[in-house]
Amino acid sequence: MSIIFADPGGGFYSTTAQATAGYWSALSATIKTSGLPAGNIEPTGLQINNAGGVIVVPNATSYTLGFRFVSTSPYSSQSLVSFRDPSNSIQVNFSTNTAGEIVVARAAFGGTLLGTSSSSVTLAQNVWSYVELQATIDASVGTIGVKINGTSVLSLTGQNTKGSGSSSNIGNMLLGSNLTSIWQDIYVTSASGSHNTGFLGDVQMPISLANADGTFTQWTPNGAASLHASVNAATPADSTIFASDSTPTDRMSVEYPSTSVTGNIVGVGHVSRMLKSTSGTRTVSQVITNNGVDQVQSAVSLNTSYTYYPSYSEVDPNTNLPWTAAGFNTLQSGLITES
């Protein structure tokens, strides 16, 4: 799998406290639901403050980060994103300048200059842009890639992209700026896998909420008359409306409204917010099913506090090919109690 993170930006939680409960390692941000600049795509966005969001990623040398971005303040020399090693030492930093170009430096903001993006496409105040940043970490053959609205504005090879730490890996990404900025449709891909191994382009992440019970109904609805109604809130009603189970092998599944989405579907994200209410180990697997064929994710061990558990499906289990609108319109997602 190459998609390892995807978040539309405040779309399925009401507070940043809920967001940080497993989905981000840390997030200091304001969820914007109104006053979004013209040209906005999503109904919400994250105003991420300076050094405000940390996405934890598995250790590897190469990653791509994409996000829809707008600044309502004039562009200036400000840090935007840092790719950091597993010990939080900065490998490479991406920042802006007064011309709306992206400046890449080794190590911290203002470190050794690696390159500045082309002036052919730049960021403009109050104008939404889709920004994609890519780095491979190495002391001599590192690479850097920057795209704005699908246009390559910086491509570097044979670089020393290894920061001051001892690791050649990227362990996490720090997002945020002193610019008055709003972020949406944030993704991270890795260079390993069979699909989505680099730049995805300008992506949109619509949210679908369950509208019917699926094939499996062994879990118990609480606070609602049906299973789908107990799990279909974009803003969760923790411990008030929920589904529960305690018997290994029990399953639940839900269906979704049909979509008329066009274009390529790079993946389907399944996000569950779960906890365990008793001591001991409780594990659950998330599953995507289409035409009776299951795609079961690795089991996760639940905590005693609510935590978001995202998983991503890049191919339709029924065809083992990338998703189509027709396939999406017949899928079911659900949970299996493992232990």
C-alpha positions as CSV (number, residue, x, y, z in Angstrom):
1,M,0.0,0.0,0.0
2,S,1.3,3.4,-0.9
3,I,-1.4,5.8,0.5
4,I,-0.6,6.0,4.2
5,F,-2.5,9.1,5.2
6,A,-5.5,11.0,3.9
7,D,-7.5,13.7,5.6
8,P,-10.0,16.2,4.0
9,G,-9.3,18.7,6.8
10,G,-11.8,18.8,9.7
11,G,-14.5,17.0,7.8
12,F,-15.2,14.2,10.2
13,Y,-14.5,15.6,13.6
14,S,-15.7,18.7,15.4
15,T,-12.7,19.5,17.6
16,T,-8.9,19.2,17.1
17,A,-8.9,17.2,20.4
18,Q,-10.9,14.5,18.5
19,A,-8.5,14.7,15.6
20,T,-5.4,14.2,17.7
21,A,-6.9,11.0,19.3
22,G,-5.0,8.8,16.9
23,Y,-5.3,10.4,13.5
24,W,-2.6,13.0,14.0
25,S,0.3,12.7,16.5
26,A,-0.4,16.3,17.4
27,L,-2.5,19.0,15.9
28,S,-2.8,22.6,17.0
29,A,-5.3,24.0,14.6
30,T,-8.7,25.7,14.2
31,I,-11.4,23.8,12.2
32,K,-12.8,26.3,9.7
33,T,-16.4,25.8,8.7
34,S,-17.2,29.3,7.4
35,G,-15.4,32.2,5.9
36,L,-13.4,30.0,3.6
37,P,-11.8,31.9,0.6
38,A,-13.5,31.8,-2.8
39,G,-12.7,28.8,-4.9
40,N,-13.0,26.5,-1.9
41,I,-13.7,22.8,-2.6
42,E,-14.3,21.2,0.8
43,P,-16.9,22.3,3.4
44,T,-14.2,22.5,6.1
45,G,-10.5,23.3,6.4
46,L,-7.8,23.3,9.0
47,Q,-6.1,26.5,9.9
48,I,-2.8,24.9,11.1
49,N,-0.8,27.2,13.2
50,N,3.0,27.4,13.2
51,A,4.4,23.9,13.9
52,G,0.9,22.8,14.4
53,G,0.4,19.4,12.9
54,V,2.5,16.2,13.0
55,I,1.7,13.3,10.7
56,V,3.6,10.1,11.8
57,V,4.6,7.9,8.9
58,P,6.5,4.6,8.8
59,N,10.2,5.0,8.5
60,A,11.4,5.2,4.9
61,T,13.6,7.4,2.8
62,S,11.0,8.7,0.3
63,Y,7.6,10.2,0.7
64,T,5.2,12.6,-1.1
65,L,2.9,15.0,0.8
66,G,0.1,16.8,-0.9
67,F,-2.4,19.4,0.3
68,R,-4.8,22.1,-0.9
69,F,-3.6,25.4,0.5
70,V,-4.4,29.1,0.7
71,S,-3.0,32.0,2.7
72,T,-5.1,35.0,3.4
73,S,-2.1,37.0,4.5
74,P,0.7,38.2,2.1
75,Y,3.3,35.6,1.4
76,S,6.6,36.1,3.2
77,S,9.6,34.0,4.3
78,Q,7.8,31.4,6.4
79,S,8.3,27.7,7.1
80,L,5.6,25.5,5.6
81,V,6.5,21.8,6.1
82,S,9.4,19.9,7.5
83,F,10.2,16.3,6.8
84,R,11.8,14.9,10.0
85,D,13.6,11.8,11.0
86,P,12.2,9.4,13.6
87,S,13.9,11.4,16.4
88,N,12.3,14.7,15.1
89,S,15.5,16.1,13.6
90,I,14.7,18.0,10.4
91,Q,15.9,16.4,7.2
92,V,14.5,19.0,4.7
93,N,12.4,22.1,5.2
94,F,9.9,23.6,2.7
95,S,9.1,27.3,3.1
96,T,7.6,30.2,1.2
97,N,9.2,33.5,0.1
98,T,7.7,36.9,-0.7
99,A,7.2,35.9,-4.4
100,G,5.0,32.9,-3.5
101,E,7.8,30.5,-4.4
102,I,8.7,27.4,-2.4
103,V,12.2,27.3,-0.9
104,V,13.8,24.0,0.0
105,A,16.6,23.8,2.6
106,R,18.5,21.0,4.2
107,A,17.8,20.7,7.9
108,A,15.9,23.5,9.6
109,F,14.2,26.5,8.1
110,G,17.0,28.8,6.8
111,G,19.5,25.9,6.5
112,T,21.6,25.0,3.5
113,L,19.7,26.0,0.4
114,L,18.9,23.2,-1.9
115,G,16.7,25.0,-4.4
116,T,13.8,27.5,-5.1
117,S,10.8,26.6,-7.2
118,S,10.3,28.1,-10.6
119,S,8.5,31.4,-10.9
120,S,6.3,30.0,-13.7
121,V,3.7,28.9,-11.1
122,T,3.6,30.5,-7.7
123,L,1.3,30.7,-4.7
124,A,-0.9,33.8,-4.5
125,Q,-2.7,35.4,-1.6
126,N,-6.3,34.3,-1.3
127,V,-6.0,31.8,-4.2
128,W,-6.3,28.1,-3.5
129,S,-3.4,26.0,-4.8
130,Y,-2.7,22.3,-4.7
131,V,0.9,21.8,-3.4
132,E,2.8,18.5,-3.5
133,L,6.2,18.1,-1.8
134,Q,8.5,15.1,-2.3
135,A,11.8,14.1,-0.8
136,T,14.1,11.1,-0.8
137,I,16.7,11.3,2.0
138,D,20.3,10.5,1.3
139,A,23.7,12.1,1.9
140,S,24.6,12.2,-1.8
141,V,21.8,10.9,-4.1
142,G,18.7,12.5,-2.4
143,T,15.9,13.9,-4.5
144,I,13.5,16.8,-4.1
145,G,10.2,17.4,-6.1
146,V,7.7,20.2,-5.8
147,K,4.5,20.6,-7.8
148,I,2.0,23.4,-7.7
149,N,-1.4,22.7,-9.4
150,G,0.1,19.7,-11.1
151,T,3.0,21.6,-12.7
152,S,6.5,20.6,-11.7
153,V,8.3,23.7,-10.3
154,L,11.3,22.1,-8.8
155,S,13.1,18.8,-9.4
156,L,16.5,18.0,-7.9
157,T,18.6,14.9,-8.0
158,G,22.0,14.0,-6.6
159,Q,21.4,16.1,-3.4
160,N,22.5,15.8,0.2
161,T,19.1,15.8,1.8
162,K,20.2,14.2,5.1
163,G,19.8,16.6,8.0
164,S,21.8,16.9,11.1
165,G,20.5,13.6,12.7
166,S,22.0,10.2,12.2
167,S,19.0,8.6,10.4
168,S,18.4,8.6,6.7
169,N,14.7,8.0,7.2
170,I,11.6,10.2,7.3
171,G,9.8,9.4,10.5
172,N,7.1,12.2,10.5
173,M,6.1,15.4,8.9
174,L,5.5,18.7,10.6
175,L,2.9,21.0,9.0
176,G,2.2,24.6,9.9
177,S,3.0,28.2,9.1
178,N,2.9,31.7,10.6
179,L,1.0,32.6,7.5
180,T,-2.8,32.8,8.0
181,S,-3.3,29.6,6.0
182,I,-5.9,26.9,5.6
183,W,-5.2,23.3,4.6
184,Q,-7.5,20.7,3.0
185,D,-7.3,17.3,1.3
186,I,-4.0,16.3,2.8
187,Y,-2.4,13.0,1.7
188,V,0.9,11.1,2.2
189,T,2.2,8.4,-0.2
190,S,5.3,6.3,0.0
191,A,7.5,5.1,-2.8
192,S,6.9,1.4,-2.1
193,G,3.9,-0.5,-3.4
194,S,2.0,-1.2,-6.6
195,H,-0.3,1.9,-6.7
196,N,-0.1,5.6,-5.8
197,T,3.7,5.6,-5.3
198,G,4.3,9.3,-5.8
199,F,2.4,12.5,-6.8
200,L,-1.4,12.0,-6.9
201,G,-2.2,15.4,-8.3
202,D,-5.1,17.7,-7.2
203,V,-7.2,15.3,-5.2
204,Q,-10.6,15.8,-3.5
205,M,-11.7,13.8,-0.5
206,P,-15.5,13.7,-0.2
207,I,-17.0,12.0,2.8
208,S,-19.6,9.4,2.6
209,L,-21.7,8.4,5.6
210,A,-23.5,5.1,6.0
211,N,-27.2,5.1,5.0
212,A,-28.1,1.4,5.4
213,D,-27.2,-1.7,7.3
214,G,-25.0,-4.2,5.3
215,T,-24.8,-8.0,5.1
216,F,-23.4,-8.4,8.6
217,T,-25.4,-7.3,11.6
218,Q,-24.0,-9.1,14.6
219,W,-22.9,-6.0,16.5
220,T,-25.3,-4.1,18.7
221,P,-26.6,-0.6,18.0
222,N,-26.7,1.7,21.0
223,G,-28.6,5.0,21.1
224,A,-29.9,4.4,17.6
225,A,-32.4,2.0,16.1
226,S,-30.0,0.5,13.5
227,L,-26.3,-0.2,13.1
228,H,-25.8,2.3,10.3
229,A,-27.4,5.0,12.3
230,S,-25.2,4.3,15.3
231,V,-22.0,4.8,13.3
232,N,-22.8,7.4,10.6
233,A,-22.1,10.7,12.4
234,A,-19.3,12.9,10.9
235,T,-19.1,14.5,14.4
236,P,-19.1,11.5,16.7
237,A,-21.3,11.3,19.8
238,D,-18.8,9.4,21.9
239,S,-20.4,6.9,24.3
240,T,-23.9,8.1,23.5
241,I,-24.5,6.7,20.0
242,F,-22.3,3.8,19.0
243,A,-22.1,0.1,18.0
244,S,-20.6,-2.5,20.3
245,D,-19.5,-6.1,20.4
246,S,-17.6,-8.5,22.6
247,T,-17.7,-11.8,20.7
248,P,-14.7,-12.8,18.5
249,T,-15.7,-13.4,14.8
250,D,-18.8,-11.2,15.1
251,R,-19.1,-8.8,12.1
252,M,-20.9,-5.6,11.2
253,S,-21.1,-3.9,7.8
254,V,-22.8,-0.8,6.4
255,E,-23.7,0.5,2.9
256,Y,-23.3,4.0,1.5
257,P,-25.2,6.3,-0.8
258,S,-24.4,6.1,-4.5
259,T,-21.9,8.6,-5.8
260,S,-21.7,10.3,-9.2
261,V,-18.0,11.0,-8.8
262,T,-16.0,11.3,-12.0
263,G,-12.3,10.9,-12.7
264,N,-9.8,8.5,-11.1
265,I,-10.5,7.1,-7.7
266,V,-7.0,6.6,-6.2
267,G,-8.4,5.0,-3.1
268,V,-11.1,4.5,-0.5
269,G,-10.5,5.5,3.1
270,H,-12.3,3.8,6.0
271,V,-12.2,5.7,9.3
272,S,-13.4,4.2,12.5
273,R,-13.4,5.8,16.0
274,M,-13.2,3.1,18.6
275,L,-12.3,2.2,22.2
276,K,-12.4,-0.8,24.5
277,S,-14.6,-0.6,27.6
278,T,-13.0,-3.4,29.6
279,S,-9.5,-4.4,30.7
280,G,-7.5,-6.9,28.7
281,T,-6.8,-7.1,25.0
282,R,-9.4,-6.2,22.4
283,T,-8.6,-6.3,18.7
284,V,-10.6,-5.4,15.7
285,S,-10.1,-5.5,12.0
286,Q,-11.5,-3.1,9.5
287,V,-12.8,-4.6,6.3
288,I,-14.0,-3.5,2.8
289,T,-16.3,-5.9,1.0
290,N,-17.5,-5.8,-2.6
291,N,-19.6,-8.5,-4.2
292,G,-18.9,-10.8,-1.3
293,V,-15.1,-10.5,-1.6
294,D,-13.4,-9.2,1.6
295,Q,-10.3,-7.0,1.9
296,V,-9.4,-7.3,5.6
297,Q,-6.9,-4.9,7.2
298,S,-4.5,-5.8,9.9
299,A,-6.1,-6.0,13.3
300,V,-5.6,-3.1,15.6
301,S,-5.5,-3.2,19.4
302,L,-8.0,-0.8,21.0
303,N,-7.2,1.8,23.7
304,T,-9.5,2.7,26.7
305,S,-10.0,6.1,25.1
306,Y,-11.6,6.9,21.8
307,T,-9.1,6.8,18.9
308,Y,-9.4,7.2,15.2
309,Y,-8.3,4.2,13.1
310,P,-7.9,5.0,9.4
311,S,-7.3,2.3,6.8
312,Y,-7.0,2.7,3.0
313,S,-8.1,0.5,0.1
314,E,-6.4,1.2,-3.2
315,V,-8.0,-1.6,-5.2
316,D,-11.5,-3.1,-5.4
317,P,-11.3,-6.5,-3.7
318,N,-13.8,-7.8,-6.3
319,T,-11.6,-7.1,-9.2
320,N,-8.2,-6.4,-7.7
321,L,-8.0,-3.3,-9.9
322,P,-8.2,0.4,-9.0
323,W,-11.6,1.5,-7.8
324,T,-14.3,2.7,-10.2
325,A,-17.5,4.7,-9.4
326,A,-19.5,1.5,-10.1
327,G,-17.4,-0.5,-7.6
328,F,-17.6,2.2,-5.0
329,N,-21.4,2.3,-5.3
330,T,-21.6,-1.4,-4.3
331,L,-19.0,-1.6,-1.5
332,Q,-19.7,-2.3,2.1
333,S,-17.3,-1.4,5.0
334,G,-17.4,-2.9,8.4
335,L,-15.6,-4.3,11.4
336,I,-14.7,-7.8,12.6
337,T,-14.2,-8.5,16.3
338,E,-10.9,-10.5,16.4
339,S,-10.4,-10.9,20.2
